[in-house]
Amino acid sequence: MKVQTTRFGLIDVQEEDVITIVDGLLGFSENTRFALISDEIGEPFKWMQSLEQPGLAFVVIDPSIILSTYHFSVRKEQIRDLETENVDDLQVYVIVTMAGNILDVTVNLQGPIVVNRQNRVGMQLVLNDPNFSTRHPLFTDQPETEAEIEEAIKKENQVASMRVAIAG
């Protein structure tokens, strides 16, 4: 399907890239259909583009990439709403909040987006866990070795590309 967006212009979205968010996202309940888009920002980041509102898109990331200890419980009724009985069917994303400085980029660990990989139905959860923040730093460690510095520069370039895309 063809979708007009303010960020990417007219794009072709495959049905397998469309997710339906039960009750929408917090603050955006009228937006329930999103496309997961990979573009020049590259992995591990994706765009979650609203199909109802051309100007609404979020940068998301799989939190396990940045925080291996990120675990939370999903209630039985939430599993039922996601139309699965198998937790292994679920993919988790968190929203990235951009900043001018790479070290100030954060992720929302209290509002994960959980998507059933099989049927593409998802929901945003609200976690009441003091160990998680709505503004958890994306990059918690300062680079020390040359390889770490090169990796940090690569990530900075990815984030800079996202900032340009967000501003444009």
Beta strands, then each sheet from edge to edge (+ up, - down):
strand 1: 2-5
strand 2: 9-12
strand 3: 18-21
strand 4: 33-37
strand 5: 45-50
strand 6: 57-61
strand 7: 90-97
strand 8: 106-107
strand 9: 113-116
strand 10: 121-124
strand 11: 136-137
sheet 1: 1+ 2-
sheet 2: 11+ 8- 7+ 6- 5+ 4- 3+ 10+ 9-
end
